[in-house]
């Protein structure tokens, strides 16, 4: 199926989007594709014949080691209902002894996202499908979402988030940033040999402001942060010229100035507030003029 989606190449660039895509390649840190956070594109059983996939962001394209292919950020703004009884929702083998739809129905299959960027006026759309022959799974073409266990033909028994060595690839932006910073430190002072390593599921070794490796929790490190805000979250105030405005005050305690994106909840469009101001390395506020949607629009804020 082709879910409702917004790709980074759509609103921000012409279809000749190498610059946008190469930036994404740097963030991915060598992965051919990844999901922005573990609770995004999370798959559960909705009924015996339906899967529910949560909304969210991912990046995908062919192998990023190829100079001809660069990953594209894809946003699915709504939860997705996936019908497993639709034959079009399966990947068909086009070569070999048998095609997928002609083969006996398997006991298990992989739910995967497929996307390959091409320079076209209308960029290709990402698709979500079930791979019936799991031995056909290829990270160059498929982003693993879940393992589906069938009771019988077109009937779901259960959903698992891993299949042994094949797991969901989750994007760790803060780890990627620190690894890049650590490598730069190594090139300047090889004796220091600073490295960023994931120590367990909840902690990470990172560099503090003095460049010293420090053990912190993932929550403190701020791997990915997002939340919804409505009219009840705003505080009245005035801008530097004394004009009235409404503001959202976000305390993040990251110890740095994060990158921030603001999105309309209704349309998933990226918008530019009246002001974004960092009070400190641990807090920022976003303001809207009273004339913009009464000054209290329903928005989604993401920061890393």
ABEGO torsion letter per residue (X at the ends): XBBBBBBAAAAABBABAAAAAAAAAAAAGGBABBBABAABGBBBBABAABBBBBBEBBBBBBBAABAABBBBBBBBABBBBBBAABAAABBBBABEABBAAABBBBABBBBBBBBBBBBBABBBBBBBBBBABAAABBAAABBBABBBBBABBGBBABBBABBEABBBBBBBAAAAAAAAAAAAAAAABAAAGBBBBBABAABBBBBBAAGBBBBBBAAAAGABBBBBBBAAABBBBBBAAGBBBBBBBBBAGAGBBBBBBBBBAAAGBBBBBABBBBABAABBBBBBBAABGGGBBBBBBBBX
